[in-house]
Amino acid sequence: MLPTRIIEKKRDGGRLSSDELAAFLRAYLDGNVAEYQMSAFLMAAFIRGLDPAELSVLLREIIESGARLRFAEEGPPVVDKHSTGGVGDKVSLILAPLLAEAGLRVPMMSGRGLGHTGGTLDKLEAIPGFNVSVDLARFRAILDEVGCAMIGQTKEIAPLDGRLYALRDVTGTVPSPPLIAASIVSKKVAEGIGALVLDVKCGRGAFMTDRADARTLARTMVDLATAEGVRTSALLTAMDAPLGRTVGNALEVREAIETLRGGGPADLRAVTVALGAELLVSVGRAPDVEAGRAELGAVLDGGAALERFARLIEVQGGDPGVADDPGRLPSAPVREPVRSPGSGWLDVHARKVGVAAVELGAGRRRVEDAVDPRVGFEFHRWAGDRVSEGEPLLTVHAADEASAATAAHRLTKAIRLSPDPPAPQPLILERIAG
């Protein structure tokens, strides 16, 4: 197998056989395909695309490059959820303990913030002591003890994906639906789950701003996972405005705790129970999504899922006291209000809010940047609200006065006032089933 022949064939729009693509990928893992050659192949695949057969081979090679968890069929159903990323998206913090309390097992491997979007691992690490870096043996032990476990991707799972993603990140080949789908689905299949729900964000604050593109990505992932024997569905959810009322790691943990206590913003709760209901139906624990939503809503209202979250925190080395007293979470020393510049109907631009949060220190501009868990934004009024001039719209939580003032100025560009009320927009845009 000559690497240049494979690259040229894909460059020219040819279809690679299963043997050709598998041999090329294995040679890369073995060190017989250079990084620059794989980079060239990824660009060719980005431009020319991968057909279903090629994508299936890529998926299988990624999965088989590392370990694959397996669970006994007689135990509780094993499920997971994946989000394509948004602003203020703290759903995983709520959904994992909620599903565990409902009798499912949730082996959740999550990521860090990417671009203007937040990351579940960064939010978890805002909890003092919480350890997201554990090996697979400890991961399984936590899952058996608590019913859910939340960690970062380990080197044991899908190592080929880790190497490919590192190249995609620096070669302009990240936003490719086939490559995204293979990256996401491979890790979920390797977790050994039986059912998966995908939260595909769509709108100004999502990576997929166009609904048709989001639908294509969702359908590709659903078909891939279903072909691997994982019962899968996807919800396209709105991400024009941030989800919930907080953006920033410790602030979002606080809001997740509030939701697990039975409160929380209506939009955050609605998206969480909708995703969870999909999984209850997939594993036969609910007859339909309406019944699933009702069951999970009752669990939230009862508060038992918060106790489950506290157990998870304790087992993973964190301070479980934050569940009862969120004041134990790190907090910023400076708080700066942002007031409405006029009167009208409020609109909030999710991407601009996310960028402002990154610049404030809640996310990373470079991989090596440290995240400040204390900083972020707390909204008091929300998209679609009628507001008056001078009314407090949000509070900036910052490390110092200068960064607070800069963030407040940036946020004025994320806020728009209209004389007319906005047309109602659904949170759940579409459902795509396997």
Secondary structure, DSSP 8 states (H G I E B T S, - for coil): --HHHHHHHHHTT----HHHHHHHHHHHHTT-S-HHHHHHHHHHHHHH---HHHHHHHHHHHHHTS------TTSS-BEEEEE---SS--HHHHHHHHHHHTT-BEEEEE---BTTB--HHHHHTTSTT------HHHHHHHHHHHSEEEEE--TTS-HHHHHHHHHHHHHT----HHHHHHHHHHHHHHTT-SEEEEEEEESTTSS--SHHHHHHHHHHHHHHHHHTT-EEEEEEEE-SS-SSSEESHHHHHHHHHHHHTT-S-HHHHHHHHHHHHHHHHHTTSSSSHHHHHHHHHHHHHHTHHHHHHHHHHHHTTS-GGGGT-GGGS---SEEEEEE-SSSEEEEE-HHHHHHHHHHHTSS-SSTT----TT-EEEESS-TT-EE-TT-EEEEEEESSHHHHHHHHHHHTTTEEEESS------SEEEEEE-
